[in-house]
């Protein structure tokens, strides 16, 4: 992975003991031809047990950005947990408007 010239890396966040990532939501801005586009602004992942959603811990980015909207919460089916991630990233536009990360998909796998 190539790190771009903008942004800051924050500390790792971890699910508490015996919990795994079972869902997520993404905060992003819609395309706007009138202003500088930003793409994805934040992500929140949900930690829980694969077979019980009664207690969910949310890990969210440290930056409080007021613009943008959160997607609906997305969860793996019961007895599944997140096992993969795929990102949609806009390449450098040279003189154009760069947005970087635009979307995230997570894959769920069965857990014994």
Protein Blocks (a to p, Z undefined) as FASTA:
>chain_A
ZZdfedcddddddddehiacfbdcdddddddfkbccebjabdcdddddfkbckbccdddd
fbdcfedcddddddddehiacfbdcddddddehjaccekjabdcddddddZZ
